[in-house]
Amino acid sequence: MRTAYSVKTVRAAERALMARLPEGALMQRAAAGLAAACADLLGRVYGSRIVLLVGSGDNGGDTLYAGARLARRGAGVTAVLLAPEHTHPGGLAALRRAGGTVAPSRQEDGIPAFLAAAEERIRRADLAVDGIVGIGGKGGLRPDAAPLAALAGESRAVVVAVDLPSGVEADSGEVRGAAVRADVTVTFGTHKPALLVDPAREYAGSVRLVEIGLDLPAEAELEALQHADVAALLPAPTAESDKYRRGVVGVAAGSARYPGAAVLAVSGALRGGAGAVRYVGPAGQAVIARYPETLVSDRGPAKAGQVQAWVVGPGAGDDAATVAEVLEADVPVLVDADGLRLADRDAVRARTAPTLMTPHAGEAAALLGVAREEVEGSRLAAVRELAARYGATVLLKGSTTLVADPEGGPVRVNATGTPWLATAGSGDVLSGLTGSLLAAGLSPRDAGSVGAYLHGLAGRYAADGAPAGAHDVADAIPEAWRDVRDLRD
């Protein structure tokens, strides 16, 4: 499992480690890892041209010491100092001893000459190292640093961020101004939340973790499941299993206007590990024609027969009565799409059985009473707030899907998806798949995490670089399941 920790936690772990090490040893560990990553990217260090964009503090020190190591291997290394009066003195001295140079500063020659000199070096560089701002930075880059970030992004140089791209906020993943767009981020000790959550994640490029010996607490801020974690959670039938022991999921979805939503939700549910799917709603004929194994009822959720979990809302239109009836059931309930709009918040909060809500950013914004852009720009805060307001587990869909419990704890992050999943009906497939996992016995947090992971993989397999429909995604779920399960077997 990949984990991410807050700045406060990382700082505390760094202080504890530094107290046990000789002075400067921790920075040298970070610099050695950074230099090794840069050398790997260059392939041939000798004769390469490297520019260091250096801010103040330890982040700049890591950058300068790494630059010194590369200079000793024959690279031409030039440092551009954004805060000459606060540059790490030991790192700067090491760079100069190794034969590195320093570009004219704005203090000496003024801002125009400083920018012109920096531009010349960036445009000629094979590698540009972003050591402008560390993990404590807030609010985007300052006006004097923003042009350098833009120049690096436009150049042919490979851009390497030190610990975190400068200008993104480590704990929230927010980007509130100009920021460096890195090709690679070399981070130390642990991932930071911004490296896993958009919008900041897209600025980080490929992330390389350098272990430096931090002793971190068991509970992280974020968790990102990997194949092995998902494999361990997949439900599997035993020799004594029958369709009822494996779990039955009820799907209350669709309407005269949106019968396809019911079909797609059922398609996901049939592939999610439960033993049977009960469908309730006006699209029974469409469902049974496509999936004759479905148990179809027209008597309403309360009289449809026993289920271990319900999915309600996809394509429901204005059928608030069905949503309310499902919320009264004493089994886990997944609420999606129209059901999110129709569900009474007090009714959700009053439930004793678990509830899982699965909004996209627009739906989450409507529930929170904010603009969609606010949710997309602050996804971690939004998913936590929504979970707290409704007393429910929330799966916030998007480029990085987040799953948060109402009691707090680590937020789960999933990034297996593809932009091709942004297609009509894809979310209905996800709701059915995840509801089936709930019926099979997974907790809302695990069902949401595993459902998003499999759904994302299925989207990749279905698209394979070309457009795919929601039904293609459903058809690819077994392939994704087998891919993950192979690690367990």
N, C-alpha and C positions, 0 to 999 in steps of 0.2 A: 504494500500500500504506500502510495506517495502522500506525504503529509506537508503541511505548511504551518508556520508559527508566526505570531505577531512580532512586531518590532520590539515591544516591551520584553517579551519572552526571550527573544534572540539576544538582546542587549544584556539581560541578566545572565544568560548562559555564557556569553563572551566574558563578562566580568569575572565570573567564577573560574573560568578556564585560565584567564590571564593571571589570576592570583596564584596559580600553581605553576606557571611557566616563566622562564626567563623573560625579561623585558624585550618586547619586539618580536618574540617567537611566533605569536599568533598571526601577526601581519605577514611574517615571512612565509608561513604556511599558505596563507591566502594568495600571496604573490606568486609562490611557486606553482600553485594550481592554475592560476590565471595565465602565467607564462607558458605552462605546458599546453593549455588549451589553445592559446594563440599560435604556438609553434605547430600544433597539429593542424590548425586551419590553414596556415601558410604552406605547409608541406616542406618548403625549403626556407629556413630562416636567414641564412647568410645572403646578404645582398638585398633583402627585402626592405621595403620602406614602411615605417610604422609611425603614426601620429597619435600622441596621447592627449586627450582632452581632459585636463586636470582641474578639478575644483579643490575646495579646502577639505581638511579633515582626513580621517582614516581612509575613506574611499579613494581620495587622491593619492594617499600614501601607498595603498595596495597597487594602484596603477603605475606609480613611479618605480616602485621596487620591481614589479613585473617587467617594466620597460628596461630597467637596468639589466635584468637577466637576459633579455632578448638582445640587447646591445652587445653584451659580452659574447654572444653567439654570432656576431657579425651583421646584425640588422642595423639599418640606419634609423635611429629613433629620435624623434623630435617631440618635445612637450610643449603644448599650448596651455599656458597658465591663465585661468580665469580669475584667480584670486591670489596674485603673487605674494601679497603680504600675509596670507594664511596658508600658503602651500606647505605640505609636510616637509620639514627641513631634512630629516634623515633620508627620505625617499628621493628628494631632489639632489642631495649630495651623492647618493648612490648612482643615480642616473648619470650625473656629470662624470663621476669616476670611471664609469663603464664606457664613456665616449659618446653618450647621448647629448643632444643639444636642446636649447630652449629657444622658442620663437620669441620675437619682440613682444613685449607686453603692452597693454593699453595704457598703463601708467607711464611707460617710457615714451611711447610714440603716438599716443592718442588712439581713439577707437577706430578710425578709418584705416590707419596703418596696421593696427592689430588684426582687424578682420581680413585685410588683404593678405597679410602674411599667413594667417591661419588657413585662408581659402587655398592659397598656393600649395601648402603642405598637405591639406586634406585631398585635394584633387590629384596629387601625385602619389598618394599612399596606396599601399596594398592592403593595409589593415588600419582601421581607426578604432581606438579603445576609448570608450565612454566612461570616464571616471569623474564626471562633473558633480553629481549629487549622489549621496548615499541613501540608505533605506529610510532615513528620517525626513526626506524631502517632502514638501507640501506645495500644492498649488501650481504645478507646472514650472517650466524653466523661466529664469529671469530674462529680460530683454537682451542682455549681452550674450547669453548662452544659446538662445533660440536660433540665431542665424547659423551657429556652428552645427547644431543638431540637423538643421535643414541641409547644410552643405554635405555633411557626412551621409545623409540619406540619399542625396543626389549623386554622390561620387561612385566610382567603381570599387571603392574599398569595401572589404568585409567589415561590418560594424559589430564590435563586441562590447556589450554592456557589462560593467563590473557590478555584480551582485543584483542589480535591478536597472532597467533603463531609466536614465535621468528624466524626471518630469512626471513619472507615474507615482501613485501613492501606494506604499507597500501594503498597508493593512486592508485597504478598501478595494483596491483594483481600479480606482477612479483615475481619470485623466482630465485634469481641469485646465489645461493649457497646452503650450508647446511641449513636446517630449521627444526623446530619441527613439527612433525605430531601429531596433537592433536586428541583425541577422542571427546572432548568438548571444545569449546571456550566460555568463559564468557566475553562479551564485554559490555562496559559502555556507556550509554547515547544515542548511535546510532550505527548502523552498519557502518563499514568502507568498502570502495570499495573492498578491498582484500577478505572480507568475502563473497562476492557475485560473484566474477569473478575468473575463473580459469586462471592460474594454482594454485593460492594461495588458492582458495576455498576448494580444495580437502585436504589441510593441516589442515583445521579448524575443521573438524568433524561437530558435531551438534553444532549450535550456540544458546546461551542463552543471551538475551539482559536484562541488569540490568538498569532500569531507575534511573538516578541520578539528574534529574531536569534541564538538559541543555535547554536553549532557542536557538533553531536552526532556521536558515532562511527558508523561504518557499520553495526555490528552492534547491534541493539536487544535488549531483554529479551523483548519480545513483537512479533509481527507479525499483522496482520489483513488478509487478502486482500480486495481489492475486485473489482468486476466485471472491470476491465481485466486484473488479475493472473490471475484464473481463466481468462479468455478466452485468454490467452497460453499456458496450460498444457493446454487441451483437446486431446485427440488428434483428428487429422483424417486421413481416408484420402487417399492420393495416387492419381494415375492408374494406377500399377502395383500398387496394393493388392489383395490378396485376403483371404479370411477368416482365413487362417493368418498372413499378414504383419501383419494388424491385431491379432493376439494372440488366444489362446484361454484362457479362464478356466475352471478346474475348480471345481465346487461340490460339496463333500461335506457334506451337511446332511440334516436331517429324520430321522424315525424313525416307527415304527408309531403312536406316540402323538402325534407332532407332524409330520405330513406337510405341513401348511400352511407351516411354516418353510422347507422346501425350495422350495416354489412361490414364496414371496415373495423368497427370496434369488436365485432364478433370474430373477425379474421385474426385480430391480434390476440383475443382471449383464447382462441382455440390452440394457439401456439405458445401459451405461457405456462404450461405445466400443470394446470388444473385438469381434473378428470372429465369434467363436463361443463357445458355452457348453457345457461337458461337465458332465453331472450324474452323480454316483455316490451311491447310497444306496437305502434301501428305499421311497422315495416316487416311484420312476420313473414309475409309471402316472399318478399325480396330476400330475406335472410335464409329461409328454408330452401329457396331455389338455388342459392349459391353454396350453402353449407347445410346439407340435409341432416347432419349429425347433431345440429342444435336442437335443444329442447325449447320449443316455442309455446308461449302462453299469452292469452289475451285477457287474463283475469286480474292484472295489476300486480305490482311487486309483492304485496303482502300475501297473496294467494297463489303465487307462482310455484311454490315449492321451496324446499330447504336449499339454502346457499350458504357458503362460508364467507362470501364477500360480494359487494355490489359495485358496479360501475354505473354512474348516472350522469347524463348531461349531453353527450355528443349528439348534435342535431336535434335537441329536444324542443327547439323553438321557444314557445311560451308556456310549456307544460309544467307550471310551478307545482301542481298537485302531485305529480309523480316524483319530483325531486323531494318534496316534503315527506312523502310516504317512505321513500328509500332512507332518508335521514333518520326516520324513526326505528329502523331496523337495528337489532342488537348484534350486528356483525360489522367488520371493517367496510368502509365505504370510500370509493374514489369518486371525486366530483370534478368534472371537466367541462370545458366549453360553455354551452348555454346554462348548464347546471351551476356554474360559478356565479352567474348573474342572478339566478333564481333562488339560490340557497340563502335562507335567512341566517344571518351571522349568529344570532342568539341560539338558534336551533343547532347549529354546528357546535357551538361552544358547550351546549348542554348534553351533547352525546357522551355516553360512557364507553362506547366502542371506538376504536381509532378511526380517524378521518384523514384522507390524503387528498389534497387539492393540487390540481396540475395546470396552472395558468401559464400562458405565454405573457410576454412583457405588456402587451396592450391590456389584457384581462387583469393582470396584477395592478396596473396603473389605475384601472377603473375601480377596483376593490379598495385601493388605498386612497383614491381621490387625488391623484397627482398626474402629471403629464407622463406619457410613455417614455419620453427622453430621460426623465428623472430615474425611472426604473432601469433603463438600459445603461445609464451612466453610473448607477450605484446599485448593482445587482445584489451584492451581499447584504447591504442594509435593507433592501426591499424584501428579500426572501425571509429574513429574520423578523422584520416587522409584521409581515403578513402572517407568519406562523404564530406569532404572539397574539395578534388581534383575534384570530379565529380559533386559537387553541387546537390547531391541526398541524399535521406535517404538510409542508408545502414543497412541491416540485416545480421550480420556476424554469420553464423551457427557454432555450436559446442557444447561442453559439457555445456557451458553456452552461450546461444544465446544473442547477443547484438544488439540493434537497436539505431542508432545515426542519428540525423538530421544534415543537412549541416550548419544550423545556430547556432549550439551548443545546449546548454541546457542539461538537465539530459539525460544520456544514460539509455535506458531501458534494463533490464536484465531478462532473462527467464531461469529457471532451471527445468522446468517440464519434460524434456526429459529423455530418457533412452539410454544406449549404444546400445540397440537392434535396435535403429533407424538408426544406421550406416549400412544401407543396400541399395542396388541399387534401385533407383526409389523413395526413401523416400523424397528426396528433390523436386522431381517433384510434389508429392502430396502437399507438403507445398506451392510451388509456386502457384498451382491452388487454394488452399484454401485461401491463402492470397490475390490473385488477385480478388477472388470473394468478399472478404470483402472490398477491394478497390471499386469495382463496387457498392456495397451496401451503400457506402457513408462514410466509415471510412477514416481518414487521413492515409498517408503512415506510420506514426509512430504508430498509433493505430492499423492499419491493420497488420503491421508486428508483433507487440507485441501480439495481440490477436491470430493471426495465429500461431505463435510459441508456445503460451501457449496451445492452443487446440491440435496442432500437437503433442506436447510432451505428453500430457495426453493420446491422442489416441495411441501413441506408447506404453505407459505403459499398457493400456488396451489390446491392440492387442498382446503384447508379454507375459504378465503375467508370466515372468520368463523364457520364452522359445523363440527361434527364431521366427520371424514373417516377412512376406514379406511386400512390400510397399502397395500392395492391401489390406492387412489386416489392415494396419494403416488407409487407406482411409475408410474402412468399420467401423472402430471404432470411427470416428469423431463424428457421431451423439450421441454416448454414452457420449463422452467427453463434447459435447455441452449441453446435458441434465443435466449432473452433475453440470456444471457451472451455467446453467440457473435456476436450482432449488433454488439457493439462491435468485434470483430476484423474483421468483414467490411465 
